Amino acid sequence: MELRRVVVTGLGALTPIGNNIQEYWNGLINGVSGAAPITYFDTTHFKTKFACELKNFNVEDFLDRKEARKMDRYAQYAMVSAEEAVNDAKFDFEKLDKDRVGVIWGSGIGGLETFQQEVTDFVNGNGVPKFNPFFIPKMIADIAGGHISIKYGFRGPNFTTVSACASSTNAMIDAFNYIRLGHADVIVTGGSEAAVTIAGMGGFNAMHALSTRNDDPKTASRPMDAERDGFILGEGAGALILEEYHHAIARGATIYCEISGGGMSADAHHITAPHPEGLGAKNVMINCLRDAGLKPEDVDGVNMHGTSTPLGDLAESKAILHVFGDHAYTMNLNSTKSMTGHLLGAAGAIETISCILSIKHGIVPPTINHFTDDENIDPKLNFTFNKAQKRDVKVLMSNTFGFGGHNACVLVKKLES
């Protein structure tokens, strides 16, 4: 069977550097850091005292208070970003076949804050179980997609992917495949995460995964820098409307770009550490190129997983050189996590959105906070350090790698009729 083409017709973002698409893009191209001291809880006894929280966000500006109280923050974020994306797509709901519209969402952790609060309340109580009746519906990782479908009446495929930091990229790949195989015409996809909590910070600190640069949070996320010491936890959501090409054309939709391919692989190496030679990262990029029917030299750049961890950045850089060869030196590589922090399961969504906006505007956002070259990373690679670069980009790749060795990446390209 002939596979159908899939395009992007709507975008929504809720990030530590902007609460909508325009604010997010402005933050990216201006090299804004979203890192700051944590405000959600007392960090006196924590190794890391900062994160990339949302700024000036009030959920009641978007959701009814009663409804918002039934949702964990990760689901609230999903609803806000999805609403922006759906509005951006400008559907005529009277003509839209909602049986053919699905929601495929991603979240690595789900309702962590809800779980933490309910268990803490029980432990501090008198032993009588007095759990909130919304405890389970707020906590489970699939509920965000459920809320989105209920709000709009979308009755097509609906589920959540969980693959740690690759979750929303896997969700986008699933949405892409469901549409091109004919199972849906439109899918709301993306991901959300709200792990800046006592449990989240404490857990990642215990793994020695987070930066502890408490004296200078804004420069703590340093992908590819010799003095990088771990990632910064971020929160938020990204939403994309994926749509079958002819369906979008028929209704006169504005099309941002085409999704040309998706790749997946496993490191099969370690529960948290990447393969030292980037074997899984090599495979996922090769698989993505093969799925898209593109050659390495067709790709203008890669939004790297680039978390600012000593092992991860090195392994990914090696993998890029292996896959792209000398062409890697002509590409723009960047890590927008230097600005947003690491949104875990939502990272793939907001970073793919960054790629899409780069194609639209002809600008590649920077990798900020570079001070010292790492002698183990090839200095001829262009990591777009510290300042955005103008470039007519036609094809971009977005990489995401998750604990457990889960790897996923997508290719987006400028629309060709």
Secondary structure, DSSP 4 states (H G I P E B T S, - for coil): -PPPPEEEEEEEEEBTTBSSHHHHHHHHHTT----EE--SS--TT-S--EEB--SS--GGGTS-HHHHTTS-HHHHHHHHHHHHHHHHHT--TTT--GGGEEEEEE-SS-SHHHHHHHHHHHHTTTS-----TTHHHHHSTTHHHHHHHHHHT--S-EEEE--GGGHHHHHHHHHHHHHHTTS-SEEEEEEEE---SHHHHHHHHHTT-B---TT-GGG---TTBTT---B-BB-EEEEEEEEEHHHHHHTT----EEEEEEEEEE--S-SSSPPTT-HHHHHHHHHHHHHHT--GGG--EEE----S-HHHHHHHHHHHHHHHGGGGGGSEEE-THHHH-B-GGGHHHHHHHHHHHHHHHTEE--B----SB-TTS-TTS---BSS-EE---SEEEEEEEETTTEEEEEEEE----
